[in-house]
Amino acid sequence: MGSRFRHGRHAWEVIWEGPLGTVAVIGIATKDAPLQCHGYVALLGSDDQSWGWNLVDNHLLHNGDAQGNYPLLNNAPKYQVGERIRVILDCDDNTLSFEKNYEFLGVAFRGLPDKKLYPTVSAVYGNTEVSMVYLGPPLDG
């Protein structure tokens, strides 16, 4: 399996290069999260082993349910193809946060488990391209 994190703070950049389709989710998962399912559904966030942000409708997903809107802004703009998203996983504080185009959007999830967590994306559009690049520890305070 790819990169996994259990301690420290980590950041990686995600760029969705192609069409989003009806589901385009970025986030994290444990090794126990499902890797495939039938239908056009958000796999990431579909159970208690994954946490994600659906860029299509700005919903946070976990345990099979929408956990609310994100970011918590009035009329938050939707993701546009090619925008840079930075994912910030803080394994010391057990939080997951996001930045869009270098603007911090706030903590999305708190109380993450003390398990190895993997950077994850979930897509349903067959010809989309997603890039993820590990950046190391975030440079903020």
C-alpha positions as CSV (number, residue, x, y, z in Angstrom):
1,M,0.0,0.0,0.0
2,G,1.1,3.6,-0.4
3,S,1.9,6.3,2.1
4,R,0.3,5.8,5.5
5,F,0.5,8.0,8.6
6,R,0.0,7.4,12.3
7,H,2.2,10.1,14.0
8,G,3.0,13.7,13.3
9,R,1.6,16.2,10.9
10,H,1.4,15.6,7.2
11,A,0.3,17.6,4.1
12,W,-0.3,16.6,0.5
13,E,-1.7,18.3,-2.5
14,V,-4.6,17.0,-4.6
15,I,-5.4,18.3,-8.1
16,W,-8.5,16.9,-9.8
17,E,-7.5,17.2,-13.5
18,G,-10.6,15.9,-15.2
19,P,-14.4,16.1,-14.9
20,L,-15.6,15.6,-11.3
21,G,-18.7,13.5,-12.3
22,T,-21.3,13.1,-9.6
23,V,-18.9,12.0,-6.9
24,A,-15.4,13.4,-6.3
25,V,-14.2,12.8,-2.7
26,I,-10.8,13.4,-1.1
27,G,-9.8,12.4,2.4
28,I,-8.3,9.5,4.4
29,A,-9.1,5.9,5.2
30,T,-7.8,3.1,7.4
31,K,-6.7,-0.2,5.8
32,D,-10.1,-1.7,6.6
33,A,-12.1,0.7,4.4
34,P,-13.6,-0.9,1.3
35,L,-11.8,-0.4,-2.0
36,Q,-14.7,-0.9,-4.4
37,C,-18.5,-0.9,-4.5
38,H,-21.3,-1.1,-7.1
39,G,-23.0,2.0,-8.5
40,Y,-22.2,5.7,-8.6
41,V,-21.8,6.3,-4.9
42,A,-19.2,7.9,-2.7
43,L,-17.0,5.0,-1.5
44,L,-14.8,7.3,0.6
45,G,-16.9,8.1,3.7
46,S,-19.2,5.2,3.2
47,D,-18.3,3.5,6.4
48,D,-16.7,4.2,9.8
49,Q,-13.2,3.6,8.4
50,S,-13.0,6.6,6.0
51,W,-13.5,10.4,6.1
52,G,-13.9,12.5,3.0
53,W,-15.0,15.8,1.5
54,N,-17.1,15.6,-1.7
55,L,-16.0,18.4,-3.9
56,V,-19.2,18.1,-6.0
57,D,-21.6,19.2,-3.3
58,N,-19.3,20.4,-0.5
59,H,-20.5,17.7,1.9
60,L,-18.3,16.0,4.5
61,L,-18.8,12.2,4.5
62,H,-18.3,9.6,7.2
63,N,-20.0,6.4,8.3
64,G,-22.3,6.4,5.3
65,D,-23.8,9.9,6.0
66,A,-23.3,13.5,5.1
67,Q,-21.7,15.2,8.2
68,G,-22.7,18.7,7.1
69,N,-21.5,21.3,4.6
70,Y,-17.8,22.2,4.2
71,P,-16.4,24.7,4.3
72,L,-18.6,26.5,6.8
73,L,-19.0,29.6,4.7
74,N,-22.2,31.1,3.4
75,N,-22.5,30.1,-0.3
76,A,-19.1,28.4,-0.3
77,P,-17.9,28.2,-3.9
78,K,-17.8,24.7,-5.4
79,Y,-14.5,23.2,-6.5
80,Q,-13.3,24.1,-10.0
81,V,-11.2,21.6,-12.0
82,G,-7.5,22.4,-11.6
83,E,-7.8,24.2,-8.3
84,R,-5.2,23.1,-5.7
85,I,-6.4,21.4,-2.6
86,R,-4.0,20.8,0.3
87,V,-5.0,18.1,2.7
88,I,-3.6,18.5,6.3
89,L,-3.6,15.4,8.5
90,D,-2.6,16.1,12.1
91,C,-2.1,12.7,13.8
92,D,-1.2,14.4,17.1
93,D,-4.5,16.3,17.3
94,N,-6.4,13.7,15.4
95,T,-7.8,16.2,12.9
96,L,-8.2,16.5,9.1
97,S,-8.3,19.9,7.5
98,F,-8.2,21.3,4.0
99,E,-6.9,24.3,2.1
100,K,-8.1,25.5,-1.3
101,N,-5.8,27.7,-3.4
102,Y,-3.7,28.3,-0.2
103,E,-6.7,29.5,1.8
104,F,-7.3,27.5,5.0
105,L,-10.9,26.2,5.1
106,G,-10.9,25.0,8.7
107,V,-10.9,21.6,10.5
108,A,-13.2,19.2,8.7
109,F,-13.0,16.2,11.0
110,R,-12.0,15.8,14.7
111,G,-11.5,12.7,16.8
112,L,-9.8,10.5,14.1
113,P,-8.7,7.1,15.4
114,D,-5.2,6.3,16.5
115,K,-4.6,4.0,13.5
116,K,-2.5,4.2,10.3
117,L,-4.4,6.5,7.9
118,Y,-4.0,6.6,4.1
119,P,-4.5,9.5,1.7
120,T,-7.5,8.5,-0.4
121,V,-9.7,9.6,-3.3
122,S,-13.0,8.3,-4.5
123,A,-14.3,8.9,-8.1
124,V,-17.1,7.6,-10.3
125,Y,-16.2,9.4,-13.5
126,G,-14.2,6.9,-15.6
127,N,-11.9,9.3,-17.5
128,T,-10.9,11.7,-14.7
129,E,-7.3,12.2,-13.5
130,V,-6.3,12.9,-10.0
131,S,-2.8,13.9,-8.8
132,M,-1.6,13.6,-5.2
133,V,1.8,14.9,-4.1
134,Y,3.1,14.5,-0.6
135,L,4.4,17.8,0.7
136,G,5.8,16.8,4.2
137,P,4.9,18.5,7.4
138,P,2.7,21.6,6.9
139,L,4.6,24.8,7.1
140,D,2.1,26.7,9.3
141,G,2.4,27.2,13.0
